[in-house]
Amino acid sequence: MLANSGIGKVYFKFKNYDRARFYLNQALTQAEVLSNIEGLIISEFYLGRVNFDEGSFENALKHFDNAFDIATEHSRKHDMSSLSGLDLVTVLYTLSSSRTPERHSAAS
Protein backbone atom coordinates (compact mmCIF):
# COMPACT_ATOMS: atom_id res chain seq x y z
CA MET A 1 0.00 0.00 0.00
CA LEU A 2 2.76 2.45 0.93
CA ALA A 3 4.57 1.76 -2.32
CA ASN A 4 1.48 2.46 -4.43
CA SER A 5 0.73 5.61 -2.45
CA GLY A 6 4.30 6.84 -2.82
CA ILE A 7 4.39 6.09 -6.55
CA GLY A 8 1.05 7.85 -6.96
CA LYS A 9 2.33 10.94 -5.15
CA VAL A 10 5.43 11.04 -7.38
CA TYR A 11 3.31 10.83 -10.53
CA PHE A 12 1.09 13.58 -9.10
CA LYS A 13 4.08 15.84 -8.52
CA PHE A 14 5.16 15.29 -12.14
CA LYS A 15 1.58 16.05 -13.27
CA ASN A 16 1.07 12.58 -14.75
CA TYR A 17 -2.47 12.46 -13.42
CA ASP A 18 -3.61 9.25 -15.11
CA ARG A 19 -0.76 7.24 -13.58
CA ALA A 20 -1.15 9.03 -10.24
CA ARG A 21 -4.86 8.14 -10.17
CA PHE A 22 -4.09 4.51 -11.00
CA TYR A 23 -1.59 4.08 -8.15
CA LEU A 24 -3.58 6.12 -5.66
CA ASN A 25 -6.69 4.04 -6.38
CA GLN A 26 -4.60 0.91 -5.83
CA ALA A 27 -3.37 2.34 -2.52
CA LEU A 28 -6.93 3.28 -1.54
CA THR A 29 -8.19 -0.24 -2.22
CA GLN A 30 -5.34 -1.76 -0.23
CA ALA A 31 -5.91 0.67 2.66
CA GLU A 32 -9.60 -0.27 2.71
CA VAL A 33 -8.78 -3.99 2.84
CA LEU A 34 -6.21 -3.45 5.59
CA SER A 35 -8.34 -0.87 7.45
CA ASN A 36 -5.33 1.44 7.33
CA ILE A 37 -6.72 4.82 8.34
CA GLU A 38 -3.62 6.84 7.47
CA GLY A 39 -3.50 5.18 4.05
CA LEU A 40 -7.16 5.99 3.46
CA ILE A 41 -6.67 9.63 4.39
CA ILE A 42 -3.58 10.11 2.24
CA SER A 43 -5.02 8.27 -0.76
CA GLU A 44 -8.30 10.20 -0.62
CA PHE A 45 -6.45 13.47 -0.19
CA TYR A 46 -4.16 12.96 -3.18
CA LEU A 47 -7.02 11.71 -5.33
CA GLY A 48 -8.66 15.00 -4.45
CA ARG A 49 -5.55 16.90 -5.50
CA VAL A 50 -5.44 15.03 -8.82
CA ASN A 51 -9.04 15.92 -9.54
CA PHE A 52 -8.52 19.50 -8.32
CA ASP A 53 -5.53 20.05 -10.61
CA GLU A 54 -7.50 18.60 -13.53
CA GLY A 55 -10.35 21.01 -12.84
CA SER A 56 -12.78 18.32 -11.69
CA PHE A 57 -13.76 20.26 -8.59
CA GLU A 58 -16.81 18.22 -7.59
CA ASN A 59 -14.80 14.99 -7.62
CA ALA A 60 -11.96 16.73 -5.82
CA LEU A 61 -14.31 17.92 -3.12
CA LYS A 62 -15.69 14.40 -2.64
CA HIS A 63 -12.18 13.06 -2.04
CA PHE A 64 -11.24 15.99 0.23
CA ASP A 65 -14.46 15.46 2.18
CA ASN A 66 -13.73 11.74 2.49
CA ALA A 67 -10.22 12.41 3.78
CA PHE A 68 -11.43 15.00 6.26
CA ASP A 69 -14.36 12.85 7.43
CA ILE A 70 -12.15 9.79 7.95
CA ALA A 71 -9.63 11.86 9.89
CA THR A 72 -12.38 13.37 12.04
CA GLU A 73 -14.19 10.07 12.59
CA HIS A 74 -11.02 8.36 13.78
CA SER A 75 -9.60 11.35 15.67
CA ARG A 76 -6.71 11.44 13.21
CA LYS A 77 -6.63 15.13 12.35
CA HIS A 78 -2.85 14.98 12.83
CA ASP A 79 -2.76 12.88 9.63
CA MET A 80 -4.33 15.79 7.77
CA SER A 81 -1.85 18.19 9.37
CA SER A 82 1.09 16.07 8.20
CA LEU A 83 0.33 17.01 4.61
CA SER A 84 2.24 19.97 3.26
CA GLY A 85 0.98 23.37 4.33
CA LEU A 86 -0.04 24.49 0.85
CA ASP A 87 -1.92 21.25 0.25
CA LEU A 88 -3.75 21.61 3.53
CA VAL A 89 -4.64 25.25 2.79
CA THR A 90 -6.05 24.17 -0.57
CA VAL A 91 -8.23 21.54 1.08
CA LEU A 92 -9.46 23.78 3.86
CA TYR A 93 -10.26 26.61 1.47
CA THR A 94 -12.09 24.28 -0.89
CA LEU A 95 -14.07 22.69 1.92
CA SER A 96 -14.93 25.93 3.68
CA SER A 97 -16.01 27.76 0.55
CA SER A 98 -18.23 24.94 -0.69
CA ARG A 99 -19.88 23.68 2.48
CA THR A 100 -23.17 25.16 3.51
CA PRO A 101 -24.09 25.82 7.15
CA GLU A 102 -26.78 23.14 6.91
CA ARG A 103 -24.19 20.59 5.87
CA HIS A 104 -21.89 21.51 8.75
CA SER A 105 -24.63 21.16 11.33
CA ALA A 106 -25.85 17.86 9.81
CA ALA A 107 -22.32 16.43 9.91
CA SER A 108 -21.76 17.39 13.57
Backbone bond lengths (Angstrom), bond angles and torsions (degrees), N, CA, C in turn:
res aa  C-N    CA-C-N  psi(-1)  N-CA   C-N-CA  omega(-1)  CA-C   N-CA-C  phi
1 M - - - 1.437 - - 1.527 110.70 -
2 L 1.334 116.77 -46.38 1.461 119.98 -179.70 1.519 111.62 -62.01
3 A 1.319 116.67 -37.56 1.463 119.67 179.43 1.522 110.62 -63.55
4 N 1.340 116.93 -47.20 1.462 120.02 -179.86 1.524 111.46 -63.32
5 S 1.318 116.35 -40.05 1.463 120.36 178.45 1.522 110.37 -63.48
6 G 1.323 116.63 -45.94 1.459 120.98 179.62 1.513 112.53 -63.12
7 I 1.333 116.62 -42.75 1.466 120.67 178.45 1.532 109.41 -64.14
8 G 1.326 116.17 -41.96 1.464 120.14 178.53 1.515 112.20 -60.99
9 K 1.338 116.91 -40.79 1.464 120.61 179.47 1.523 110.93 -66.61
10 V 1.331 117.15 -37.36 1.468 120.15 177.70 1.522 110.50 -64.39
11 Y 1.343 116.51 -46.77 1.461 119.30 177.62 1.528 110.94 -60.79
12 F 1.334 117.05 -37.68 1.465 120.29 177.25 1.521 110.32 -60.57
13 K 1.324 116.65 -46.76 1.463 120.22 -177.80 1.532 111.83 -62.92
14 F 1.341 116.48 -29.11 1.462 120.41 177.24 1.526 112.34 -91.81
15 K 1.338 115.93 9.66 1.463 123.91 176.89 1.520 113.81 61.78
16 N 1.327 116.62 26.62 1.469 121.36 173.43 1.537 105.87 -94.74
17 Y 1.328 114.72 79.98 1.454 120.96 -168.81 1.528 114.05 -68.68
18 D 1.321 117.49 -33.25 1.471 118.95 178.34 1.527 111.05 -63.86
19 R 1.320 116.80 -45.72 1.465 120.57 179.65 1.537 110.28 -69.29
20 A 1.319 116.43 -38.84 1.466 120.04 177.89 1.527 109.66 -59.77
21 R 1.330 116.34 -46.59 1.470 120.58 -179.36 1.531 110.51 -60.97
22 F 1.320 116.56 -42.26 1.459 120.63 -179.94 1.534 110.52 -57.84
23 Y 1.327 116.58 -53.06 1.467 120.00 -176.65 1.526 112.39 -70.07
24 L 1.306 117.08 -36.37 1.463 119.24 178.15 1.523 111.50 -67.91
25 N 1.330 117.40 -36.58 1.465 119.73 175.02 1.523 111.11 -65.87
26 Q 1.334 116.82 -37.44 1.463 120.50 175.47 1.532 109.95 -62.19
27 A 1.327 116.08 -44.83 1.471 120.63 179.28 1.523 110.72 -63.71
28 L 1.325 116.85 -39.71 1.461 121.26 179.44 1.525 110.59 -62.67
29 T 1.313 116.90 -45.64 1.462 121.30 179.08 1.527 110.35 -61.05
30 Q 1.319 116.39 -45.18 1.459 120.03 179.81 1.530 111.03 -64.81
31 A 1.322 117.51 -39.91 1.462 120.88 179.12 1.530 110.58 -64.61
32 E 1.337 116.58 -37.52 1.467 120.06 177.34 1.523 110.56 -63.73
33 V 1.331 116.99 -46.34 1.467 121.41 -179.70 1.525 110.82 -61.58
34 L 1.322 116.47 -40.43 1.464 121.83 -177.15 1.529 113.12 -87.66
35 S 1.326 116.95 -3.35 1.474 121.84 -174.79 1.528 110.87 53.55
36 N 1.318 115.61 42.44 1.458 122.07 -179.62 1.529 108.39 -91.29
37 I 1.313 116.03 101.94 1.461 121.70 -173.88 1.525 111.60 -63.21
38 E 1.318 117.24 -46.43 1.467 119.89 179.53 1.529 110.68 -59.75
39 G 1.328 116.92 -42.21 1.458 120.94 177.92 1.517 112.58 -62.93
40 L 1.335 116.20 -38.62 1.466 120.37 177.14 1.525 110.74 -63.28
41 I 1.322 115.82 -46.07 1.466 120.25 -178.10 1.523 110.86 -62.59
42 I 1.313 116.71 -49.00 1.466 120.37 -177.38 1.525 111.38 -65.40
43 S 1.329 117.09 -43.00 1.466 120.13 179.73 1.521 111.43 -63.51
44 E 1.331 116.54 -45.94 1.472 120.05 178.46 1.527 110.64 -62.07
45 F 1.325 116.25 -42.86 1.449 120.04 -178.88 1.532 111.14 -60.69
46 Y 1.322 116.89 -49.59 1.463 118.85 -177.25 1.531 112.42 -71.62
47 L 1.315 117.96 -29.20 1.463 119.23 171.40 1.532 109.50 -64.04
48 G 1.314 116.04 -36.32 1.460 119.48 174.16 1.512 112.08 -63.27
49 R 1.322 116.74 -43.15 1.470 120.15 178.67 1.520 111.76 -63.45
50 V 1.338 116.84 -40.16 1.470 120.07 177.28 1.519 109.51 -58.52
51 N 1.320 116.24 -51.43 1.460 120.14 -179.33 1.531 111.55 -63.11
52 F 1.329 116.87 -39.91 1.459 121.55 179.25 1.525 110.19 -60.07
53 D 1.325 116.69 -48.83 1.464 120.63 -178.28 1.522 112.23 -66.16
54 E 1.332 116.71 -26.60 1.467 120.42 177.32 1.530 112.12 -84.45
55 G 1.330 116.36 -4.94 1.456 120.00 179.54 1.515 114.51 86.80
56 S 1.316 116.94 8.80 1.464 122.02 178.07 1.528 107.84 -91.92
57 F 1.328 115.57 76.02 1.457 121.39 -169.09 1.523 113.44 -68.94
58 E 1.317 117.96 -35.33 1.470 119.22 178.27 1.525 111.07 -64.73
59 N 1.327 116.58 -44.79 1.469 119.61 177.13 1.521 110.93 -65.44
60 A 1.319 116.57 -38.93 1.464 120.07 177.96 1.519 110.01 -60.35
61 L 1.310 116.07 -45.76 1.456 119.89 -178.67 1.523 111.54 -62.61
62 K 1.323 117.41 -37.87 1.471 120.23 177.46 1.524 110.70 -59.81
63 H 1.332 116.20 -44.99 1.472 119.80 179.87 1.527 111.16 -68.31
64 F 1.338 117.51 -42.28 1.462 120.24 177.10 1.526 110.25 -60.45
65 D 1.327 115.64 -44.87 1.476 120.19 177.96 1.526 110.82 -59.29
66 N 1.331 116.44 -45.00 1.465 120.12 179.47 1.524 110.80 -59.52
67 A 1.323 116.76 -46.19 1.466 120.36 -179.85 1.524 110.74 -61.34
68 F 1.323 115.81 -46.38 1.460 120.07 -178.87 1.527 111.11 -65.19
69 D 1.331 116.74 -43.35 1.472 120.71 -179.53 1.526 111.94 -64.09
70 I 1.333 116.82 -41.09 1.467 120.44 178.45 1.531 109.55 -63.83
71 A 1.327 116.12 -45.24 1.462 120.03 179.80 1.528 110.89 -61.49
72 T 1.318 116.42 -42.22 1.465 120.36 -179.84 1.521 111.07 -68.01
73 E 1.321 115.82 -46.15 1.470 121.11 -178.08 1.520 112.27 -59.44
74 H 1.314 116.41 -35.11 1.465 120.72 -175.88 1.527 112.22 -105.37
75 S 1.328 115.75 16.58 1.475 120.84 -179.48 1.525 110.90 50.17
76 R 1.328 115.27 47.18 1.469 121.04 -177.62 1.530 110.71 -120.00
77 K 1.310 116.77 37.58 1.464 119.49 -179.91 1.520 111.83 -60.03
78 H 1.346 116.91 -24.38 1.466 119.29 177.20 1.529 110.81 -63.37
79 D 1.356 117.65 -27.44 1.466 119.20 176.22 1.520 110.53 -66.11
80 M 1.328 116.71 -37.07 1.461 119.73 176.89 1.529 109.89 -68.02
81 S 1.340 116.53 -37.24 1.459 119.07 -177.66 1.526 112.30 -73.73
82 S 1.331 117.47 -15.22 1.462 119.32 179.37 1.522 112.33 -78.22
83 L 1.319 116.89 -11.72 1.455 120.64 176.15 1.518 108.42 -73.13
84 S 1.309 117.36 158.34 1.463 119.13 -176.30 1.521 110.70 -60.86
85 G 1.304 116.08 150.18 1.457 122.12 -176.40 1.515 113.65 -54.04
86 L 1.322 117.76 -45.69 1.459 120.73 -179.36 1.518 110.84 -64.41
87 D 1.326 117.00 -41.10 1.456 120.45 177.83 1.522 110.60 -61.25
88 L 1.310 116.32 -44.16 1.456 120.59 -179.03 1.527 110.97 -65.36
89 V 1.334 117.19 -40.57 1.465 120.56 177.36 1.526 109.96 -61.30
90 T 1.314 117.12 -42.33 1.462 120.93 178.19 1.519 110.87 -58.45
91 V 1.314 116.80 -46.40 1.462 121.11 -179.60 1.513 110.65 -63.20
92 L 1.317 116.82 -50.75 1.458 120.29 -176.37 1.521 111.39 -62.48
93 Y 1.314 117.38 -40.58 1.456 120.48 178.18 1.529 110.45 -64.26
94 T 1.321 116.24 -45.32 1.451 120.30 -179.56 1.523 110.77 -62.40
95 L 1.322 116.43 -45.18 1.460 119.75 -179.81 1.523 111.60 -65.85
96 S 1.320 116.95 -45.29 1.460 119.32 -175.11 1.518 111.98 -69.75
97 S 1.307 117.90 -33.04 1.460 119.26 -177.57 1.522 112.38 -81.96
98 S 1.322 117.81 -14.63 1.460 119.03 -177.16 1.519 113.73 -109.72
99 R 1.312 118.00 -13.96 1.462 120.59 -179.88 1.518 110.02 -84.40
100 T 1.306 115.21 139.35 1.455 120.09 176.76 1.515 108.93 -93.80
101 P 1.343 117.87 158.10 1.469 119.36 178.01 1.517 112.24 -58.04
102 E 1.330 117.58 -35.71 1.466 119.96 179.22 1.522 111.04 -61.90
103 R 1.322 115.72 -38.74 1.459 119.46 -179.31 1.521 110.98 -68.03
104 H 1.327 116.33 -40.09 1.468 119.38 178.35 1.511 110.65 -61.57
105 S 1.319 117.41 -46.07 1.463 119.41 -176.62 1.512 111.12 -70.23
106 A 1.338 118.14 -31.53 1.471 120.77 178.14 1.514 110.79 -70.27
107 A 1.354 116.97 -32.55 1.464 120.32 -176.99 1.525 111.37 -79.70
108 S 1.325 118.18 -19.22 1.465 121.25 -176.43 1.510 112.22 -74.86
